[in-house]
């Protein structure tokens, strides 16, 4: 064979190279899609967590602003809707605040249990929170015990 006849690739080599290239492109596309879904879910969970902590802090402030009297506990059975204007996401939440019975004397102060449930991307507020395919749970619950001293 002459040198000119040996340069280039055979059909078999081209098929194998094209197949490997296609496999790598498909793998990268699938991984990129999963990365986008994870990023979106993590952003929503972070927003929901921040929102729940803000609601808890507001409730703690309400409990401390009592002027020496015991504030009646709050229980919100109704869902309160808040829309995040930046992301156009609707968050629904409810707060439950109750006096925690720890068996301690109430002469020095009171201990409250505050619980917040936040849902997003949910149309029906009756019953249990729903999961969304590819995103998992679309709700979270946060709670905190708070001691409020009597001034």
Secondary structure by P-SEA (a helix, b strand, c coil): ccccccccccaaaaaaaaaaaaaaaaaaaaaaaaaaaaaaaaaaaaaaaaaaaaaaaaaaaaaaccccccccbbbbcbbbbbbcccccbbbbbbbbbbbbccccccccbbbbbbbbbbbccccccccccccccccccccbbbbbbbbbbcc
